[in-house]
Amino acid sequence: MITSEKEILIADSGATKTDWCFTKNGKIIHRFSGEGISPVFQTGDEIARKIRTHVYPILKGVRIDAVYFYGAGCIPEKTGLVRDAIHESFPIDNIRVHSDLIAATHSLCGRNTGIACILGTGSNSCQWNGEEIVKQISPLGFILGDEGSGAVLGKNLVSDALKNQLTKGLKEMLLEEYGLTPAIIIEKVYRQPFPNRFLASLCPFLLTHIGDPTIRLIVTRSFSAFFERNVMQYDYQKNKVNFVGSIAWYFSTPLKQVATEKGIEVGTIVQSPMSGLIDYYNH
């Protein structure tokens, strides 16, 4: 989409953080991060308050022609709520709200066909024809799905640790490094809000100890499940599979190895969709 607007505010929001970028004539003027915004977990008033408190002061007095907000949980039923929350701080007509999966397609595939995947705190995927999503397997969240995500990797890590499935000494290292006990883990997972964020926060431990066979097995099994239960239901033999997200970025080596074993060609892997989104609206 070639846009006529010159001053554009783009937001990419995941479960953990929101990346904001204000561009003028395609050039980045302000780029900053804030807390995650999700209409699944937050009310319209809470979202409006976050924007009013943390975003508006940075851009106060700046002319904005359009806002393009991409976010986790921004399903069609929730887009109006997010749009109204943004409109309170930026009262302009052109405010578009899309899902984080559309952010992945716009950033990774643009106007070309391909398979776009998210591997971050959560996971998602779809087949894109250059204009719209033509097939999507529901991610189902970290309890029923979200294979390959940070939340599921963390869930499998603590599960294996507490059931003594890790190489001797790793369980103790994990608990000490994060100041955890079995009781604290149960509290954070079952009683406190955002257990997915807590579980995903343990992924650096997996990356540090990826050379250990019990750790590597957690990672490769989860990536295998992601491909088998999601990607391989698309036309993967004719399309490259592209990824956005911190898990895909930092675990790119085992991710590519598992893909190769399954006859899947990996295309682009980026940590954040923002650069691709800027290109999408300025070319």
Summary of the structure (lengths in Angstrom):
residues: 283
radius of gyration: 19.5
end to end distance: 7.5
largest distance: 60.3
contacts: 965
relative contact order: 0.15
helix: 46%
strand: 21%
